[in-house]
Amino acid sequence: AQRVTQPEKLLSVFKGAPVELKCNYSYSGSPELFWYVQYSRQRLQLLLRHISRESIKGFTADLNKGETSFHLKKPFAQEEDSAMYYCALSGRSGGSNYKLTFGKGTLLTVNP
Amino acid sequence: ETGVTQSPTHLIKTRGQQVTLRCSSQSGHNTVSWYQQALGQGPQFIFQYYREEENGRGNFPPRFSGLQFPNYSSELNVNALELDDSALYLCASSFDPGTQETQYFGPGTRLLVL
């Protein structure tokens, strides 16, 4: 079975402060991890994925297989980062295909 | 490049009725996955369609069914609606179901069952 845990439902920081959104996973195979973001009144969209190792909008995430974590970090939060963030794992769906398993999400609020 | 579209945007039904939701995949994508997102929860995998056949299913009863058409668009059908079916239904498209590639999401259909 595959599982994604985001322990914080809500996270509030001030503009310019560092932010870290936590994500832990459980999966017996080789995981591919994603962070999706949903801004107010917009669709769910990809923020970044583990394999690309890119930094998007100043966010980075490192896959730690020992701790089974994929925490999302940004050194200086901006007000426009306020959104709902979902961590997701791509794993086998019992056959030859892959499905996404999502955490419950963390609502990030960046205060001025 | 055309993104994923879904229709309708909102829908209200009563318990016991049937509903059909529609999804057009992103240009160039041949795989559609459907997810249910209940209030306060992350999206939950319902099933996936590839080459017009169901290609994997989550923990949802058979009254949740689907179709995929030759143009790769897809429908989600739910029979005998229950109050707990009230949720946001998302579809996502991708190119190859056999890889862990990115799935691109539509805006969703919000279903309310009274």
Interface residues (C-beta under 8 A of the other chain):
Chain A: V4 Q6 E32 F34 Y36 R43 L44 Q45 L46 R49 I51 Y86 A88 S90 G91 S93 G94 G95 S96 N97 Y98 K99 L100 T101 F102 G103 K104 G105
Chain B: T31 S33 Y35 G40 Q41 G42 P43 Q44 F45 Q48 Y50 N55 G56 R57 G58 L90 A92 P97 G98 T99 Q100 T102 Q103 Y104 F105 G106 P107 G108
